[in-house]
Amino acid sequence: FRTKNVRIVIDGRMAVIRRTELPSLGPEKLRQAAGFAIAELLSFPIDEAVFDVDEIEHFERDGTPWSKALVVAVAESTLQELRQVATDAGLRLTGTDLAAEALVRGVHYPESDEGSQDGPSAIFDCEDAATNVVIRDRSGVLFARTLNVGVGETTISVADELESALAQLSGGDTQIDVGSSTGAGVATVVEGIRRTLSYYGTELDIRPMQRIIV
């Protein structure tokens, strides 16, 4: 890297992320409504939160403008800790970003095939102990969630089983035993992904998913 300017990414393990519907009566009133909408989900007082709101879609309800919006809130103390980490590392923190937004910027959104419906895409970022789920379309992030299951244990299992298999081969064994822990680890992550897609498709958006990127 040729720069010490960095942005730190936060996800659902640090922040509260909620998709909701809010009256859209200007930026100030929208932020006020977002604060009320997310306050009940916080484990800390709302006046100790730093939050942002991103309007996804506008519509009317009883003649009043409303928005489908993504609201994100994080404790100020958490941001201070992240700033201190960056400072201690000799880095210049230029901002904090939601993991979902960073993933959307980093993954190319291909052009639709002629005549096909331009539906949402899902991105799954499988980390060591968590999986970040992002659903997006051309307008940006539609939904974000962090699952508390990752591929770390699965990776360790694959490495252990490969080492065991190589040892058996070097010992002249013709049959190799491979345990079931790897499959179980993958199945846990896949089940979390399946449940998330099912919830999104049932509760939030009936458009068919066009692409899944892992």
Secondary structure, 3 states (H helix, E strand, C coil): CCCCEEEEEECCCCCEEEEEEEECCCHHHHHHHHHHHHHCCCCCCHHHEEEEEEEEEEEEECCEEEEEEEEEEEEHHHHHHHHHHHHHCCCEEEEEEEHHHHHHHHCCCCCCCCCCCCCCEEEEEECCCCEEEEEEECCEEEEEEEECCCCHHHHHHHHHHHHHHHHHHHCCCCCCCCCCHHHHHHHHHHHHHHHHHHHHHHHHCCCCCCEEEC
